Amino acid sequence: MEIKATHKTWLKKRAAQSHDLSDIEKKLVTRDTVYPVDSYEEVDGGHYLVKLGFESGSWYIWGEHWFLPWEDQDETIEPQYVFSADELKAIMPNAQDTDIATYLEPINRCLNDFDILTTKRAAAFVAQVAHESGSLRYKEEIADGSAYEGRQDLGNIFPGDGKRYKGRGLIQLTGRYNYRTAGKAMNLPLEDYPEQVVKDPVINAAVAGWYWQSRNISAAADEEDFERVTRLVNGGLNGYPDRVAYWERAKKVLNPAISQEIPSTWQEIDWHNPQAKVSCYFVVREVTLGDSRRIPSDDTIKANICQLAKELDQVREEWGSPIIVTSWYRPPAVNKAVGGVSNSQHISGKAADIKPAFGDIGKFQEWLDVHAWKSKALGYGAKKGFVHIDLRPTSLRWNY
């Protein structure tokens, strides 16, 4: 095993700032210098104590200045599938199967991209989308948009802007100004090519997510203030009973575990049912991210998942608010595809990448490190949007 300097840096005899060390306590190292390592140990403040090969001694190094092979550098955040096709159909029973198939991936992607992953947010969002789009039937305004001609409050300042920038999207984007603003936010030329919104299902869903996030509608959804959610989307309460009906169905789809008994063993779990409880707070969907390839078949792995779920229940209780799982069980082929290391604890079901639904992820990571997960393995991934935890009984720590 070798380490490589990525910066001009120091080998140090104490885990301290280099300027606090005497010349005999430090050794200057140029960038790209490589050392073999016989063993390593993480210490406080982002330092490692490494024993270098060829009897070169033990030194402290600052981890941020080195490539460290024991750190899982390549692992990425995986998108979470909140809704399956059957679940969208249960929420929108009048939707065409072809529309469900077309918008399943874009809607789930939208929830990930615009931070709408909690149960409360996702239920409110999909309910509004269902009403606004007529159960995914309408991707643009039926009217030709001429009514918006000359509407300077919408940025329609040139002849023809009304029709050109008519309402499009699952929550309709209307007016030159909104097309320009949304386009800049998503790095898309929507002002120049407004028809893109309706031609591409991913963009069609994304403009709804952008609108939702830009108005901070999640704050109202978090409080379950659905009337306020509706006013922020609609400007009033048009079609409110219909919106509420969608909302109630969405909540039922996302919260079926509330009325379920907590399983006492893994044998009691229907692993093919994404809504089945694994523990008090977690369901199969969170273990598999809605991916059928990740449904566990090995009994030992199922037991590991249940053990970790119970630990996560305790984290959830102590943290005091919901925890979002961004990755859990990964069979070898899936693990390889997402860039996980070959010996990843995810393969055995003993690891999960998580983040708080509310609050600062950096503070959450620090809290896990010092309190809830101090005696088990933890990976510092907060800067990438997740914290890795696994069941190994160790103080092992590493950076992503």
C-alpha positions in Angstrom: 0.0 0.0 0.0 1.4 3.4 -1.0 0.5 7.0 -0.2 1.2 9.9 -2.6 1.5 13.6 -1.7 -1.0 15.8 -3.6 0.5 19.0 -2.2 3.8 20.3 -1.0 3.5 19.2 2.6 5.2 17.8 5.7 6.0 14.5 7.5 5.6 15.4 11.2 6.6 14.0 14.5 3.5 15.5 16.2 -0.1 16.0 15.0 0.2 19.8 15.0 0.4 22.7 12.6 3.8 22.7 10.7 4.6 26.2 11.9 4.4 25.0 15.5 7.0 22.3 15.0 10.8 22.7 15.1 12.9 21.8 12.2 13.9 18.5 13.8 10.2 17.6 14.2 9.2 17.8 10.5 10.4 16.8 7.1 9.4 18.7 3.9 7.9 16.6 1.1 7.4 17.7 -2.5 4.2 17.0 -4.4 3.9 13.5 -6.1 6.3 12.0 -3.5 5.3 8.3 -2.9 5.9 6.3 0.2 5.0 2.7 1.0 2.9 2.3 4.2 3.0 -0.7 6.5 0.2 0.5 8.8 -1.9 3.6 9.6 -4.1 5.0 12.3 -6.4 8.0 12.2 -5.9 10.5 15.0 -7.5 13.8 15.9 -7.8 16.8 13.6 -7.7 15.1 10.3 -4.2 13.6 10.8 -3.0 10.0 10.4 -0.1 8.3 12.1 1.5 6.2 9.4 4.3 3.7 9.7 6.3 4.0 6.4 8.0 1.1 4.8 11.7 0.3 4.4 12.2 1.3 8.1 11.5 5.0 7.3 9.8 5.5 10.6 6.4 6.6 11.9 5.1 10.1 11.0 2.0 12.1 11.3 0.5 13.4 8.0 -2.4 15.8 7.2 -4.9 13.6 5.3 -6.1 16.4 3.0 -2.6 16.7 1.4 -2.3 13.0 0.4 -3.9 10.4 -1.7 -4.8 7.7 0.8 -5.8 4.3 -0.7 -7.8 3.3 2.3 -10.3 6.1 1.7 -13.1 5.2 -0.6 -12.6 8.1 -3.0 -14.9 7.1 -5.9 -18.2 6.3 -4.2 -21.0 8.7 -5.3 -24.5 9.5 -4.0 -27.1 7.3 -5.6 -30.5 8.6 -6.6 -33.3 7.4 -4.4 -36.5 6.1 -6.0 -39.3 7.5 -3.9 -42.1 6.2 -6.1 -42.6 3.0 -8.1 -44.8 2.9 -11.1 -47.5 1.1 -9.1 -47.4 3.8 -6.4 -47.7 6.6 -8.9 -50.7 4.7 -10.4 -52.2 4.4 -6.9 -51.9 8.2 -6.4 -53.1 9.0 -9.9 -55.5 6.1 -10.8 -56.7 7.9 -14.0 -53.2 8.4 -15.4 -52.3 6.6 -18.6 -49.8 3.7 -18.1 -47.6 5.2 -20.9 -47.5 8.6 -19.0 -46.6 6.8 -15.8 -43.8 4.9 -17.6 -42.5 8.2 -19.2 -42.5 10.2 -16.1 -41.5 7.7 -13.4 -37.7 8.3 -13.8 -38.0 12.1 -14.3 -40.2 12.6 -11.2 -37.9 10.5 -9.0 -34.9 12.3 -10.4 -36.6 15.7 -9.7 -37.2 14.7 -6.1 -33.5 14.0 -5.7 -32.3 17.1 -7.5 -34.5 19.6 -5.7 -34.3 18.2 -2.2 -37.9 16.9 -2.1 -37.0 13.5 -0.7 -38.8 13.5 2.7 -42.2 11.8 2.9 -44.0 15.1 3.6 -42.4 17.0 0.8 -42.8 14.2 -1.8 -46.5 13.7 -0.9 -47.3 17.4 -1.3 -45.2 17.7 -4.5 -46.7 14.8 -6.3 -50.2 15.8 -5.3 -49.7 19.3 -6.8 -48.1 17.8 -9.9 -51.0 15.4 -10.3 -53.6 18.1 -10.2 -51.6 20.7 -12.3 -51.0 18.2 -15.1 -54.3 16.4 -15.0 -52.6 13.1 -13.8 -49.7 13.6 -16.2 -52.0 14.2 -19.2 -51.1 17.8 -19.9 -47.5 18.9 -20.3 -48.3 22.3 -21.5 -51.1 24.8 -21.3 -54.1 24.0 -23.5 -54.7 27.7 -24.4 -52.3 29.2 -26.9 -50.9 31.8 -24.5 -52.1 34.9 -26.2 -53.7 36.0 -23.0 -50.2 36.6 -21.7 -49.2 39.0 -24.5 -47.7 42.2 -23.1 -47.6 41.0 -19.6 -44.5 42.8 -18.4 -44.8 41.3 -14.9 -44.0 38.0 -16.7 -41.2 39.6 -18.7 -43.2 39.4 -21.9 -41.9 42.6 -23.5 -41.7 41.6 -27.2 -44.5 40.8 -29.7 -45.3 37.1 -29.6 -43.9 36.5 -26.1 -47.3 35.5 -24.8 -47.6 32.5 -27.1 -43.9 31.7 -27.1 -43.7 31.5 -23.3 -47.0 29.9 -22.6 -47.3 27.5 -19.6 -45.2 24.4 -19.9 -44.1 21.7 -17.4 -45.7 19.5 -14.8 -46.1 22.7 -12.7 -46.3 25.2 -15.6 -43.5 27.6 -16.3 -45.0 30.8 -17.7 -43.5 34.0 -19.1 -40.1 35.0 -20.6 -38.7 36.0 -17.2 -39.5 32.6 -15.6 -38.1 30.7 -18.6 -34.9 32.8 -18.4 -34.5 32.4 -14.6 -35.2 28.7 -14.6 -32.9 28.2 -17.6 -30.0 29.9 -15.8 -30.6 27.9 -12.6 -30.6 24.6 -14.5 -28.0 25.7 -17.1 -30.4 25.2 -20.0 -31.2 27.6 -22.9 -34.9 27.7 -22.1 -35.4 31.4 -23.0 -34.0 30.7 -26.5 -35.7 27.3 -26.9 -38.8 27.2 -24.7 -40.3 24.2 -26.5 -37.5 22.1 -24.8 -39.6 22.1 -21.7 -42.4 20.0 -23.3 -40.2 17.9 -25.6 -38.0 16.5 -22.9 -39.8 14.7 -19.9 -36.8 15.3 -17.7 -37.0 19.0 -18.2 -40.7 18.9 -18.0 -40.5 17.5 -14.5 -37.4 19.6 -13.6 -39.1 22.9 -14.1 -41.7 21.8 -11.5 -38.9 21.0 -9.1 -37.2 24.4 -9.8 -40.4 26.2 -9.2 -41.0 24.3 -6.0 -37.5 25.0 -4.7 -37.4 28.6 -5.8 -40.5 29.4 -3.8 -39.3 27.4 -0.8 -42.5 25.4 -0.9 -40.9 22.6 1.0 -41.1 24.7 4.2 -44.9 24.6 4.0 -44.9 20.9 3.1 -42.7 20.2 6.2 -45.4 21.8 8.3 -48.1 19.9 6.4 -49.7 23.2 5.6 -51.2 22.0 2.4 -53.4 25.1 1.9 -50.3 27.2 1.9 -48.5 24.8 -0.4 -51.5 25.2 -2.8 -51.4 29.0 -2.6 -47.7 29.0 -3.4 -48.2 26.8 -6.4 -51.5 28.1 -7.7 -51.8 31.6 -6.3 -55.1 30.7 -4.8 -57.1 27.5 -4.0 -58.4 26.5 -7.4 -59.2 22.8 -7.5 -58.3 22.5 -3.8 -60.5 19.4 -3.1 -58.9 17.6 -6.0 -55.5 18.5 -4.8 -56.3 17.2 -1.3 -57.5 13.9 -2.7 -54.2 13.4 -4.5 -52.4 14.4 -1.3 -54.3 11.9 0.9 -53.5 9.1 -1.6 -49.9 10.1 -1.7 -49.6 10.1 2.1 -51.2 6.6 2.2 -48.7 5.3 -0.4 -45.7 6.7 1.4 -46.8 5.9 5.0 -48.2 2.4 4.9 -45.6 1.3 7.5 -47.2 3.4 10.2 -49.9 0.8 10.8 -47.7 -2.2 10.3 -46.2 -4.3 13.1 -42.5 -3.9 13.6 -40.9 -7.2 12.5 -39.1 -9.2 15.1 -36.9 -11.1 12.7 -35.9 -10.9 9.0 -38.1 -13.9 8.2 -41.3 -11.8 8.8 -40.4 -9.2 6.1 -41.8 -9.3 2.6 -38.6 -8.2 0.9 -40.4 -7.8 -2.4 -42.8 -5.3 -1.0 -41.1 -1.8 -1.0 -43.5 -0.6 1.6 -42.8 -3.4 4.1 -41.3 -2.4 7.4 -37.8 -3.4 8.2 -37.7 -1.7 11.6 -39.7 1.0 13.4 -38.7 3.8 11.0 -37.3 2.1 7.9 -38.9 0.2 5.0 -37.7 -2.1 2.2 -37.7 0.8 -0.3 -35.0 2.5 1.7 -32.9 -0.6 1.7 -33.1 -1.1 -2.0 -33.7 2.5 -3.2 -36.6 1.1 -5.2 -34.2 -1.1 -7.3 -35.3 -4.7 -7.7 -31.7 -5.8 -8.3 -31.0 -4.9 -4.7 -33.7 -7.1 -3.1 -31.6 -9.4 -0.8 -31.9 -13.1 -1.1 -29.2 -14.3 1.3 -30.4 -14.9 4.8 -27.2 -13.5 6.4 -27.5 -10.3 4.5 -31.2 -9.9 5.5 -30.2 -10.4 9.1 -27.4 -7.8 8.7 -29.9 -5.3 7.2 -32.3 -5.7 10.1 -29.5 -5.3 12.6 -28.4 -2.0 11.0 -32.0 -0.9 10.7 -32.4 -1.2 14.5 -29.2 0.9 15.0 -30.6 3.5 12.6 -33.8 3.6 14.5 -31.8 4.6 17.6 -30.0 7.3 15.6 -33.4 8.6 14.3 -34.7 8.7 17.9 -31.7 10.5 19.3 -31.3 12.9 16.4 -35.0 13.8 16.8 -36.0 14.1 13.1 -36.1 11.9 10.0 -33.1 10.4 8.4 -32.8 10.0 4.6 -31.0 6.9 3.3 -29.0 7.6 0.1 -27.5 4.1 -0.2 -27.9 0.8 1.7 -27.7 -2.7 0.3 -25.6 -3.1 -2.9 -25.0 -6.6 -4.4 -21.5 -6.8 -6.0 -22.6 -5.9 -9.5 -24.4 -2.8 -8.3 -21.6 -1.9 -6.0 -19.1 -2.0 -8.8 -21.4 0.1 -11.1 -21.7 2.9 -8.5 -17.9 3.0 -7.8 -17.9 1.2 -4.5 -14.7 -0.5 -3.3 -14.6 -4.3 -3.7 -14.8 -5.0 0.0 -17.5 -2.4 0.7 -19.7 -3.1 3.7 -22.7 -2.2 1.6 -22.3 -5.6 -0.1 -23.1 -7.4 3.1 -25.9 -5.1 4.1 -23.9 -3.8 7.0 -23.5 -0.2 5.7 -25.7 2.7 4.8 -25.0 6.3 3.6 -27.4 8.7 5.3 -28.2 12.4 5.8 -30.6 14.3 7.9 -33.9 15.4 6.5 -33.5 18.6 8.4 -30.5 20.4 9.8 -26.9 20.8 8.8 -25.3 17.6 7.5 -21.9 18.8 8.8 -23.3 19.0 12.4 -25.0 15.7 11.9 -21.7 14.1 10.9 -20.0 15.6 13.9 -22.8 14.4 16.2 -22.5 10.8 14.8 -18.8 10.9 15.2 -18.8 12.0 18.8 -22.0 10.5 20.1 -24.3 8.1 18.2 -21.7 6.3 16.2 -18.5 6.8 18.1 -17.7 3.1 18.6 -18.4 2.0 15.0 -17.0 2.7 11.6 -17.8 6.1 10.0 -16.9 7.8 6.8 -16.8 11.6 6.5 -18.8 12.3 3.4 -20.7 15.4 4.5 -19.0 17.5 1.8 -20.5 15.1 -0.8 -23.9 15.1 0.8 -23.9 11.9 2.9 -22.3 10.2 5.9 -21.2 6.6 5.7 -21.9 4.4 8.7 -21.4 0.7 9.1 -21.5 -2.0 11.9 -17.8 -2.7 12.3 -17.0 -2.2 16.0 -14.1 0.2 15.6 -13.1 3.8 15.8 -12.1 3.7 12.1 -12.6 7.0 10.3 -11.9 8.1 6.7 -12.7 10.9 4.3 -14.6 10.8 1.0 
